[in-house]
Amino acid sequence: MQIQEENAPFDDINVTPMLDLAYVLLVIFIIMTTASVQGVKVKLPKAKMTASMAKAHLKAITISENGDIFLDAYPVSPDQLGQRLADLKKVNPTQAMVIKGDAHAQYAKVMLVLEAMKRADITDIGIVTSKAAPGA
């Protein structure tokens, strides 16, 4: 066994900490890119006048064409939706919500969502639409 002198330079560099950092940055990049794409893709109805609801803690309820309900990107049943809305209201009393209904969604499902929001006492509500073509 060879003993190294106190002031002798090292011949090799330990790259393990650098690789650990690279893997952590890769994981963070993957999480951030998938987190920015949230929600469920639906065909939005067209509206001539649109308003902006730029809120930091805005949650979205999506109703798909076949009537499935999603809170942000997570599927929920009507009972689960009511409970989760009540929980959100407890955490943030000024919780704002938007409804993203497919243009061909059943109106009864939209009313079901609105009733759940009323029971949870959520009053800051917006409806997401896409901008209509000029002259339409």
C-alpha angles and dihedrals in degrees: 000000000000120000117215120225119245098246099034116125120244117250098208138040122229105233096180095097090048091052091048089054091048091052092048091050090048092052091047090050092051093048094047095048093050093043093056091059102066133153136041123288111247134162104251123214117248123249131182095214121044132179130204122238101191101177127150097222100040116151124197130216111199125198113196126212092261092050101260113150123217129186102210098321098329121100115236137180119234090258092049090047092057092049094046092048090052089050092050091050091052091052095043116020091192094052112158121205137191127203116219104192123178112244088243097042119129111265090220090063091052090051090048090055093046091051091051089051091050092051089051089049094239107155104164098086133158133184118221117225135162121242115266120234114262112271093017 
